[in-house]
Amino acid sequence: MGRGMGRAEAAAVAGLISLAVAIGIGRFVYTPILPVMAEALRLGRFAAGLLASANFAGYLVGALLAAGWLPGRKSDAHAGAQHAWLVAALAASGATTGAMGLSTALPVLLALRFAGGAASAFGLVLASAIVLEVLAEVERVGLSALLFAGVGVGIVISAVLVSGLRAAGFGWAALWLASGAVSLAGTAVVAALMPAGLYPRTRRRKGGAGVSRALARLAVAYGLFGFGYVITATFLVAIVREAPGLRPLEPVIWVVFGLAAAPSVALWTRVAGRIGLAGAFALAAVVEAAGVVASVAWRSEAGIVAASVLVGGTFMGLTALGLMRGRVLASGDGQRVVGLMTGAFGLGQIVGPGFAGWLAQMLGGFAVPSAAAAGALVLAAMLAGPG
């Protein structure tokens, strides 16, 4: 566990690294690699969107599997099995990320992104459910912000890694291989930092997740959020690359996105303490909608930086607020609730990139799909807000 590090701190740090590996790198490294990979392999916008959608289809499958079946959900005697599943999911995420650099065949790349998405969702659901339960058990829920900061940390690490390797002259394949290697190194740290003995000691509540009307509305809003954020999050670097006046920002814009994401959960948790989880979710969704619009309507360096900060600074806040609100609204196994919410989110993510890539290829830009994404976020705010 580490000398001088308590149970809660060790769990939160292990969770941070888990989310950095599974989501920050496993999901989001595609965004800075996409432009150079698409250019080298002559991938059109639709094919690029399909690769992202394949990842999210796997993400949905992984989330539903994690919600419906995982060893150790009913008995503390299976903590070792939970540990094995978490480490295996993170290792699979790292391996499939690295393997993207070993093929140029689109079907193989699609299969790898699908498998990687499933592994990412498994890692997210397991790490989030385990860490949140540990923190609740020892009454240190405030450390959940450290857990969710992992996504932003992973984005920054992957952005710096990709930018550095590109500046050194490495091609797209090396970017994937290096990202996979970093993910596997992070997996080894998690395995050492969060042994089975760290897992929740109390018996989990039995029973399925009760689905109230409020929870159903939140799940729909969560799916709309998945659709709304993912278009900008997938194509932001491509949008910058396609605008000659913005191309100097290409190496750094994804770093800005990650730096905005890292402290965002702490920020939005504080906002929720003042206006409630529902109000904070609605406000964050509207702020994110403004960022999505800015990415295509404010075509200047200031505009694209603002878009990156607004979307980067809200998407993980929305993710965390949605999961926390879901746990409040539902009864039953917390892991199941996290999995079901992640599944709703995954549905929106599947549709978004393919939809955006197809429309962008047809219309010659991302303005229309981004407008649709902003509309989805505003609707999410209306569905999940107070009242």
SEMAR-642633 format. One record per residue (C-alpha): x, y, z; residue number from 0; residue in three letters. Coordinates in steps of 0.1 Angstrom, whole numbers, plus 5000, padded with zeros to 4 digits. Layout:
N
<east X north Y up Z i NUM aa ALA>
...
// end
This chain:
387
<east 5000 north 5000 up 5000 i 0 aa MET>
<east 5030 north 5023 up 5004 i 1 aa GLY>
<east 5046 north 5035 up 5037 i 2 aa ARG>
<east 5028 north 5065 up 5051 i 3 aa GLY>
<east 4998 north 5061 up 5027 i 4 aa MET>
<east 4965 north 5053 up 5043 i 5 aa GLY>
<east 4938 north 5030 up 5029 i 6 aa ARG>
<east 4917 north 5058 up 5015 i 7 aa ALA>
<east 4947 north 5076 up 4999 i 8 aa GLU>
<east 4960 north 5044 up 4984 i 9 aa ALA>
<east 4926 north 5036 up 4969 i 10 aa ALA>
<east 4922 north 5071 up 4955 i 11 aa ALA>
<east 4957 north 5071 up 4939 i 12 aa VAL>
<east 4952 north 5036 up 4925 i 13 aa ALA>
<east 4919 north 5047 up 4911 i 14 aa GLY>
<east 4935 north 5078 up 4895 i 15 aa LEU>
<east 4961 north 5057 up 4877 i 16 aa ILE>
<east 4934 north 5032 up 4867 i 17 aa SER>
<east 4913 north 5059 up 4850 i 18 aa LEU>
<east 4944 north 5074 up 4835 i 19 aa ALA>
<east 4952 north 5041 up 4819 i 20 aa VAL>
<east 4917 north 5030 up 4809 i 21 aa ALA>
<east 4902 north 5063 up 4798 i 22 aa ILE>
<east 4928 north 5091 up 4797 i 23 aa GLY>
<east 4951 north 5070 up 4775 i 24 aa ILE>
<east 4929 north 5040 up 4764 i 25 aa GLY>
<east 4901 north 5062 up 4751 i 26 aa ARG>
<east 4915 north 5096 up 4745 i 27 aa PHE>
<east 4950 north 5090 up 4730 i 28 aa VAL>
<east 4931 north 5084 up 4697 i 29 aa TYR>
<east 4923 north 5121 up 4695 i 30 aa THR>
<east 4960 north 5134 up 4691 i 31 aa PRO>
<east 4970 north 5104 up 4671 i 32 aa ILE>
<east 4941 north 5106 up 4647 i 33 aa LEU>
<east 4952 north 5133 up 4624 i 34 aa PRO>
<east 4987 north 5119 up 4616 i 35 aa VAL>
<east 4973 north 5083 up 4614 i 36 aa MET>
<east 4944 north 5094 up 4591 i 37 aa ALA>
<east 4969 north 5112 up 4568 i 38 aa GLU>
<east 4993 north 5082 up 4567 i 39 aa ALA>
<east 4966 north 5056 up 4561 i 40 aa LEU>
<east 4944 north 5079 up 4540 i 41 aa ARG>
<east 4914 north 5075 up 4563 i 42 aa LEU>
<east 4884 north 5097 up 4555 i 43 aa GLY>
<east 4864 north 5113 up 4582 i 44 aa ARG>
<east 4838 north 5086 up 4581 i 45 aa PHE>
<east 4864 north 5058 up 4586 i 46 aa ALA>
<east 4879 north 5079 up 4615 i 47 aa ALA>
<east 4845 north 5082 up 4630 i 48 aa GLY>
<east 4839 north 5045 up 4626 i 49 aa LEU>
<east 4871 north 5037 up 4646 i 50 aa LEU>
<east 4859 north 5059 up 4674 i 51 aa ALA>
<east 4824 north 5044 up 4673 i 52 aa SER>
<east 4839 north 5009 up 4674 i 53 aa ALA>
<east 4857 north 5018 up 4706 i 54 aa ASN>
<east 4825 north 5031 up 4721 i 55 aa PHE>
<east 4805 north 5000 up 4710 i 56 aa ALA>
<east 4830 north 4980 up 4730 i 57 aa GLY>
<east 4827 north 5005 up 4758 i 58 aa TYR>
<east 4790 north 4999 up 4760 i 59 aa LEU>
<east 4794 north 4961 up 4760 i 60 aa VAL>
<east 4820 north 4963 up 4787 i 61 aa GLY>
<east 4799 north 4985 up 4808 i 62 aa ALA>
<east 4768 north 4963 up 4805 i 63 aa LEU>
<east 4789 north 4932 up 4813 i 64 aa LEU>
<east 4804 north 4949 up 4844 i 65 aa ALA>
<east 4769 north 4960 up 4855 i 66 aa ALA>
<east 4754 north 4925 up 4851 i 67 aa GLY>
<east 4782 north 4901 up 4861 i 68 aa TRP>
<east 4814 north 4904 up 4879 i 69 aa LEU>
<east 4829 north 4882 up 4906 i 70 aa PRO>
<east 4830 north 4895 up 4941 i 71 aa GLY>
<east 4798 north 4916 up 4939 i 72 aa ARG>
<east 4781 north 4897 up 4967 i 73 aa LYS>
<east 4809 north 4886 up 4990 i 74 aa SER>
<east 4841 north 4901 up 5003 i 75 aa ASP>
<east 4857 north 4866 up 5000 i 76 aa ALA>
<east 4861 north 4873 up 4963 i 77 aa HIS>
<east 4882 north 4905 up 4966 i 78 aa ALA>
<east 4911 north 4887 up 4951 i 79 aa GLY>
<east 4890 north 4879 up 4920 i 80 aa ALA>
<east 4880 north 4916 up 4918 i 81 aa GLN>
<east 4916 north 4926 up 4919 i 82 aa HIS>
<east 4924 north 4901 up 4891 i 83 aa ALA>
<east 4896 north 4915 up 4869 i 84 aa TRP>
<east 4907 north 4951 up 4874 i 85 aa LEU>
<east 4943 north 4944 up 4866 i 86 aa VAL>
<east 4933 north 4922 up 4836 i 87 aa ALA>
<east 4910 north 4950 up 4823 i 88 aa ALA>
<east 4938 north 4976 up 4825 i 89 aa LEU>
<east 4963 north 4953 up 4810 i 90 aa ALA>
<east 4939 north 4945 up 4781 i 91 aa ALA>
<east 4934 north 4982 up 4776 i 92 aa SER>
<east 4972 north 4988 up 4774 i 93 aa GLY>
<east 4978 north 4958 up 4751 i 94 aa ALA>
<east 4950 north 4968 up 4726 i 95 aa THR>
<east 4963 north 5004 up 4726 i 96 aa THR>
<east 4998 north 4993 up 4717 i 97 aa GLY>
<east 4986 north 4968 up 4691 i 98 aa ALA>
<east 4970 north 4996 up 4671 i 99 aa MET>
<east 5005 north 5003 up 4659 i 100 aa GLY>
<east 5010 north 4968 up 4644 i 101 aa LEU>
<east 4984 north 4968 up 4617 i 102 aa SER>
<east 4971 north 4990 up 4588 i 103 aa THR>
<east 4940 north 4969 up 4580 i 104 aa ALA>
<east 4908 north 4987 up 4589 i 105 aa LEU>
<east 4889 north 4956 up 4601 i 106 aa PRO>
<east 4918 north 4948 up 4625 i 107 aa VAL>
<east 4919 north 4983 up 4638 i 108 aa LEU>
<east 4881 north 4983 up 4643 i 109 aa LEU>
<east 4884 north 4950 up 4663 i 110 aa ALA>
<east 4912 north 4964 up 4684 i 111 aa LEU>
<east 4893 north 4996 up 4692 i 112 aa ARG>
<east 4862 north 4975 up 4701 i 113 aa PHE>
<east 4882 north 4953 up 4725 i 114 aa ALA>
<east 4900 north 4983 up 4739 i 115 aa GLY>
<east 4866 north 5000 up 4746 i 116 aa GLY>
<east 4853 north 4969 up 4764 i 117 aa ALA>
<east 4885 north 4968 up 4786 i 118 aa ALA>
<east 4882 north 5006 up 4793 i 119 aa SER>
<east 4847 north 5003 up 4805 i 120 aa ALA>
<east 4855 north 4973 up 4827 i 121 aa PHE>
<east 4883 north 4993 up 4842 i 122 aa GLY>
<east 4863 north 5024 up 4847 i 123 aa LEU>
<east 4833 north 5006 up 4863 i 124 aa VAL>
<east 4854 north 4984 up 4886 i 125 aa LEU>
<east 4879 north 5011 up 4897 i 126 aa ALA>
<east 4851 north 5037 up 4903 i 127 aa SER>
<east 4828 north 5013 up 4922 i 128 aa ALA>
<east 4856 north 4999 up 4943 i 129 aa ILE>
<east 4872 north 5032 up 4952 i 130 aa VAL>
<east 4840 north 5050 up 4958 i 131 aa LEU>
<east 4829 north 5022 up 4982 i 132 aa GLU>
<east 4862 north 5023 up 5000 i 133 aa VAL>
<east 4860 north 5061 up 5004 i 134 aa LEU>
<east 4824 north 5059 up 5016 i 135 aa ALA>
<east 4833 north 5032 up 5041 i 136 aa GLU>
<east 4861 north 5053 up 5057 i 137 aa VAL>
<east 4841 north 5085 up 5053 i 138 aa GLU>
<east 4866 north 5101 up 5029 i 139 aa ARG>
<east 4843 north 5108 up 5000 i 140 aa VAL>
<east 4861 north 5140 up 4992 i 141 aa GLY>
<east 4889 north 5120 up 4978 i 142 aa LEU>
<east 4867 north 5110 up 4949 i 143 aa SER>
<east 4879 north 5141 up 4931 i 144 aa ALA>
<east 4914 north 5125 up 4930 i 145 aa LEU>
<east 4899 north 5094 up 4915 i 146 aa LEU>
<east 4882 north 5112 up 4886 i 147 aa PHE>
<east 4912 north 5135 up 4881 i 148 aa ALA>
<east 4929 north 5104 up 4866 i 149 aa GLY>
<east 4912 north 5109 up 4832 i 150 aa VAL>
<east 4927 north 5144 up 4829 i 151 aa GLY>
<east 4961 north 5132 up 4841 i 152 aa VAL>
<east 4960 north 5105 up 4815 i 153 aa GLY>
<east 4951 north 5129 up 4787 i 154 aa ILE>
<east 4979 north 5152 up 4796 i 155 aa VAL>
<east 5004 north 5123 up 4798 i 156 aa ILE>
<east 4992 north 5110 up 4764 i 157 aa SER>
<east 4992 north 5145 up 4748 i 158 aa ALA>
<east 5028 north 5152 up 4760 i 159 aa VAL>
<east 5040 north 5118 up 4749 i 160 aa LEU>
<east 5024 north 5120 up 4714 i 161 aa VAL>
<east 5036 north 5156 up 4709 i 162 aa SER>
<east 5072 north 5147 up 4720 i 163 aa GLY>
<east 5074 north 5116 up 4698 i 164 aa LEU>
<east 5060 north 5135 up 4668 i 165 aa ARG>
<east 5085 north 5163 up 4673 i 166 aa ALA>
<east 5113 north 5136 up 4674 i 167 aa ALA>
<east 5101 north 5124 up 4640 i 168 aa GLY>
<east 5083 north 5092 up 4650 i 169 aa PHE>
<east 5053 north 5080 up 4629 i 170 aa GLY>
<east 5018 north 5071 up 4640 i 171 aa TRP>
<east 5026 north 5034 up 4647 i 172 aa ALA>
<east 5052 north 5044 up 4673 i 173 aa ALA>
<east 5027 north 5067 up 4690 i 174 aa LEU>
<east 5004 north 5038 up 4696 i 175 aa TRP>
<east 5032 north 5014 up 4707 i 176 aa LEU>
<east 5045 north 5040 up 4732 i 177 aa ALA>
<east 5011 north 5047 up 4746 i 178 aa SER>
<east 5004 north 5010 up 4751 i 179 aa GLY>
<east 5038 north 5007 up 4769 i 180 aa ALA>
<east 5029 north 5036 up 4793 i 181 aa VAL>
<east 4995 north 5020 up 4800 i 182 aa SER>
<east 5011 north 4987 up 4809 i 183 aa LEU>
<east 5035 north 5004 up 4832 i 184 aa ALA>
<east 5006 north 5021 up 4849 i 185 aa GLY>
<east 4988 north 4988 up 4852 i 186 aa THR>
<east 5018 north 4974 up 4871 i 187 aa ALA>
<east 5016 north 5003 up 4896 i 188 aa VAL>
<east 4979 north 4997 up 4902 i 189 aa VAL>
<east 4985 north 4960 up 4908 i 190 aa ALA>
<east 5011 north 4969 up 4935 i 191 aa ALA>
<east 4993 north 4998 up 4950 i 192 aa LEU>
<east 4958 north 4983 up 4954 i 193 aa MET>
<east 4961 north 4947 up 4965 i 194 aa PRO>
<east 4930 north 4927 up 4973 i 195 aa ALA>
<east 4932 north 4936 up 5010 i 196 aa GLY>
<east 4925 north 4972 up 5002 i 197 aa LEU>
<east 4891 north 4964 up 4988 i 198 aa TYR>
<east 4858 north 4972 up 5006 i 199 aa PRO>
<east 4854 north 4952 up 5038 i 200 aa ARG>
<east 4817 north 4956 up 5042 i 201 aa THR>
<east 4791 north 4934 up 5025 i 202 aa ARG>
<east 4776 north 4950 up 4994 i 203 aa ARG>
<east 4739 north 4956 up 4993 i 204 aa ARG>
<east 4721 north 4929 up 4974 i 205 aa LYS>
<east 4694 north 4935 up 4949 i 206 aa GLY>
<east 4691 north 4952 up 4916 i 207 aa GLY>
<east 4693 north 4989 up 4910 i 208 aa ALA>
<east 4658 north 5005 up 4915 i 209 aa GLY>
<east 4649 north 5026 up 4885 i 210 aa VAL>
<east 4628 north 5056 up 4895 i 211 aa SER>
<east 4615 north 5082 up 4871 i 212 aa ARG>
<east 4642 north 5106 up 4882 i 213 aa ALA>
<east 4669 north 5079 up 4876 i 214 aa LEU>
<east 4654 north 5071 up 4841 i 215 aa ALA>
<east 4655 north 5108 up 4832 i 216 aa ARG>
<east 4691 north 5110 up 4844 i 217 aa LEU>
<east 4701 north 5080 up 4824 i 218 aa ALA>
<east 4686 north 5095 up 4792 i 219 aa VAL>
<east 4704 north 5128 up 4800 i 220 aa ALA>
<east 4737 north 5109 up 4806 i 221 aa TYR>
<east 4733 north 5093 up 4771 i 222 aa GLY>
<east 4727 north 5127 up 4756 i 223 aa LEU>
<east 4758 north 5140 up 4774 i 224 aa PHE>
<east 4778 north 5111 up 4759 i 225 aa GLY>
<east 4766 north 5121 up 4724 i 226 aa PHE>
<east 4772 north 5158 up 4730 i 227 aa GLY>
<east 4807 north 5158 up 4744 i 228 aa TYR>
<east 4822 north 5131 up 4722 i 229 aa VAL>
<east 4821 north 5148 up 4689 i 230 aa ILE>
<east 4844 north 5177 up 4701 i 231 aa THR>
<east 4865 north 5153 up 4722 i 232 aa ALA>
<east 4871 north 5130 up 4692 i 233 aa THR>
<east 4877 north 5156 up 4665 i 234 aa PHE>
<east 4891 north 5186 up 4683 i 235 aa LEU>
<east 4927 north 5181 up 4671 i 236 aa VAL>
<east 4914 north 5173 up 4636 i 237 aa ALA>
<east 4894 north 5206 up 4636 i 238 aa ILE>
<east 4925 north 5225 up 4646 i 239 aa VAL>
<east 4946 north 5207 up 4620 i 240 aa ARG>
<east 4921 north 5215 up 4592 i 241 aa GLU>
<east 4922 north 5253 up 4599 i 242 aa ALA>
<east 4955 north 5268 up 4586 i 243 aa PRO>
<east 4954 north 5297 up 4611 i 244 aa GLY>
<east 4950 north 5273 up 4640 i 245 aa LEU>
<east 4976 north 5246 up 4631 i 246 aa ARG>
<east 5003 north 5260 up 4653 i 247 aa PRO>
<east 4981 north 5250 up 4683 i 248 aa LEU>
<east 4979 north 5214 up 4672 i 249 aa GLU>
<east 5007 north 5201 up 4695 i 250 aa PRO>
<east 4993 north 5218 up 4726 i 251 aa VAL>
<east 4956 north 5220 up 4723 i 252 aa ILE>
<east 4951 north 5185 up 4737 i 253 aa TRP>
<east 4974 north 5193 up 4766 i 254 aa VAL>
<east 4951 north 5223 up 4774 i 255 aa VAL>
<east 4921 north 5200 up 4772 i 256 aa PHE>
<east 4937 north 5176 up 4797 i 257 aa GLY>
<east 4949 north 5203 up 4821 i 258 aa LEU>
<east 4913 north 5217 up 4822 i 259 aa ALA>
<east 4900 north 5182 up 4829 i 260 aa ALA>
<east 4923 north 5173 up 4858 i 261 aa ALA>
<east 4909 north 5196 up 4884 i 262 aa PRO>
<east 4873 north 5198 up 4870 i 263 aa SER>
<east 4858 north 5171 up 4893 i 264 aa VAL>
<east 4869 north 5190 up 4924 i 265 aa ALA>
<east 4855 north 5222 up 4909 i 266 aa LEU>
<east 4821 north 5208 up 4900 i 267 aa TRP>
<east 4818 north 5188 up 4932 i 268 aa THR>
<east 4822 north 5222 up 4950 i 269 aa ARG>
<east 4796 north 5237 up 4928 i 270 aa VAL>
<east 4773 north 5208 up 4936 i 271 aa ALA>
<east 4778 north 5214 up 4973 i 272 aa GLY>
<east 4763 north 5248 up 4967 i 273 aa ARG>
<east 4735 north 5242 up 4943 i 274 aa ILE>
<east 4730 north 5204 up 4945 i 275 aa GLY>
<east 4740 north 5176 up 4922 i 276 aa LEU>
<east 4711 north 5181 up 4897 i 277 aa ALA>
<east 4717 north 5218 up 4894 i 278 aa GLY>
<east 4755 north 5214 up 4890 i 279 aa ALA>
<east 4749 north 5187 up 4863 i 280 aa PHE>
<east 4726 north 5211 up 4844 i 281 aa ALA>
<east 4749 north 5240 up 4846 i 282 aa LEU>
<east 4779 north 5220 up 4835 i 283 aa ALA>
<east 4760 north 5207 up 4805 i 284 aa ALA>
<east 4751 north 5242 up 4794 i 285 aa VAL>
<east 4788 north 5253 up 4798 i 286 aa VAL>
<east 4799 north 5224 up 4778 i 287 aa GLU>
<east 4774 north 5232 up 4750 i 288 aa ALA>
<east 4789 north 5266 up 4748 i 289 aa ALA>
<east 4824 north 5251 up 4744 i 290 aa GLY>
<east 4811 north 5227 up 4717 i 291 aa VAL>
<east 4797 north 5257 up 4697 i 292 aa VAL>
<east 4829 north 5277 up 4702 i 293 aa ALA>
<east 4850 north 5249 up 4686 i 294 aa SER>
<east 4833 north 5256 up 4653 i 295 aa VAL>
<east 4819 north 5291 up 4655 i 296 aa ALA>
<east 4848 north 5310 up 4671 i 297 aa TRP>
<east 4875 north 5303 up 4645 i 298 aa ARG>
<east 4905 north 5319 up 4662 i 299 aa SER>
<east 4932 north 5308 up 4686 i 300 aa GLU>
<east 4913 north 5323 up 4715 i 301 aa ALA>
<east 4881 north 5305 up 4704 i 302 aa GLY>
<east 4897 north 5271 up 4701 i 303 aa ILE>
<east 4915 north 5275 up 4735 i 304 aa VAL>
<east 4882 north 5286 up 4751 i 305 aa ALA>
<east 4864 north 5256 up 4735 i 306 aa ALA>
<east 4891 north 5232 up 4748 i 307 aa SER>
<east 4889 north 5247 up 4783 i 308 aa VAL>
<east 4851 north 5246 up 4784 i 309 aa LEU>
<east 4847 north 5211 up 4771 i 310 aa VAL>
<east 4878 north 5197 up 4789 i 311 aa GLY>
<east 4867 north 5214 up 4821 i 312 aa GLY>
<east 4832 north 5200 up 4821 i 313 aa THR>
<east 4832 north 5165 up 4806 i 314 aa PHE>
<east 4847 north 5147 up 4836 i 315 aa MET>
<east 4827 north 5169 up 4860 i 316 aa GLY>
<east 4796 north 5157 up 4842 i 317 aa LEU>
<east 4808 north 5121 up 4843 i 318 aa THR>
<east 4813 north 5122 up 4880 i 319 aa ALA>
<east 4782 north 5142 up 4889 i 320 aa LEU>
<east 4761 north 5118 up 4868 i 321 aa GLY>
<east 4775 north 5088 up 4886 i 322 aa LEU>
<east 4771 north 5104 up 4921 i 323 aa MET>
<east 4736 north 5114 up 4913 i 324 aa ARG>
<east 4728 north 5079 up 4900 i 325 aa GLY>
<east 4740 north 5064 up 4933 i 326 aa ARG>
<east 4718 north 5088 up 4953 i 327 aa VAL>
<east 4687 north 5080 up 4932 i 328 aa LEU>
<east 4691 north 5043 up 4930 i 329 aa ALA>
<east 4689 north 5015 up 4955 i 330 aa SER>
<east 4709 north 4982 up 4953 i 331 aa GLY>
<east 4744 north 4973 up 4942 i 332 aa ASP>
<east 4765 north 5005 up 4936 i 333 aa GLY>
<east 4785 north 4986 up 4909 i 334 aa GLN>
<east 4754 north 4978 up 4890 i 335 aa ARG>
<east 4743 north 5015 up 4891 i 336 aa VAL>
<east 4777 north 5027 up 4878 i 337 aa VAL>
<east 4776 north 5001 up 4851 i 338 aa GLY>
<east 4741 north 5009 up 4839 i 339 aa LEU>
<east 4748 north 5047 up 4839 i 340 aa MET>
<east 4780 north 5040 up 4820 i 341 aa THR>
<east 4760 north 5019 up 4795 i 342 aa GLY>
<east 4736 north 5048 up 4788 i 343 aa ALA>
<east 4766 north 5071 up 4784 i 344 aa PHE>
<east 4781 north 5045 up 4760 i 345 aa GLY>
<east 4751 north 5045 up 4737 i 346 aa LEU>
<east 4755 north 5082 up 4731 i 347 aa GLY>
<east 4792 north 5078 up 4725 i 348 aa GLN>
<east 4786 north 5051 up 4699 i 349 aa ILE>
<east 4763 north 5073 up 4678 i 350 aa VAL>
<east 4783 north 5106 up 4680 i 351 aa GLY>
<east 4816 north 5100 up 4662 i 352 aa PRO>
<east 4801 north 5080 up 4632 i 353 aa GLY>
<east 4773 north 5106 up 4629 i 354 aa PHE>
<east 4798 north 5135 up 4630 i 355 aa ALA>
<east 4823 north 5119 up 4607 i 356 aa GLY>
<east 4796 north 5111 up 4581 i 357 aa TRP>
<east 4781 north 5146 up 4582 i 358 aa LEU>
<east 4815 north 5163 up 4582 i 359 aa ALA>
<east 4825 north 5143 up 4551 i 360 aa GLN>
<east 4792 north 5151 up 4534 i 361 aa MET>
<east 4791 north 5188 up 4543 i 362 aa LEU>
<east 4828 north 5196 up 4545 i 363 aa GLY>
<east 4831 north 5206 up 4581 i 364 aa GLY>
<east 4820 north 5199 up 4617 i 365 aa PHE>
<east 4796 north 5229 up 4622 i 366 aa ALA>
<east 4763 north 5209 up 4618 i 367 aa VAL>
<east 4773 north 5179 up 4639 i 368 aa PRO>
<east 4786 north 5202 up 4666 i 369 aa SER>
<east 4754 north 5222 up 4666 i 370 aa ALA>
<east 4735 north 5189 up 4671 i 371 aa ALA>
<east 4759 north 5180 up 4699 i 372 aa ALA>
<east 4753 north 5213 up 4716 i 373 aa ALA>
<east 4715 north 5208 up 4713 i 374 aa GLY>
<east 4718 north 5174 up 4729 i 375 aa ALA>
<east 4737 north 5189 up 4759 i 376 aa LEU>
<east 4711 north 5215 up 4764 i 377 aa VAL>
<east 4684 north 5188 up 4764 i 378 aa LEU>
<east 4704 north 5168 up 4789 i 379 aa ALA>
<east 4705 north 5199 up 4812 i 380 aa ALA>
<east 4667 north 5201 up 4810 i 381 aa MET>
<east 4662 north 5165 up 4817 i 382 aa LEU>
<east 4686 north 5161 up 4846 i 383 aa ALA>
<east 4682 north 5195 up 4862 i 384 aa GLY>
<east 4663 north 5203 up 4894 i 385 aa PRO>
<east 4625 north 5199 up 4894 i 386 aa GLY>
// end
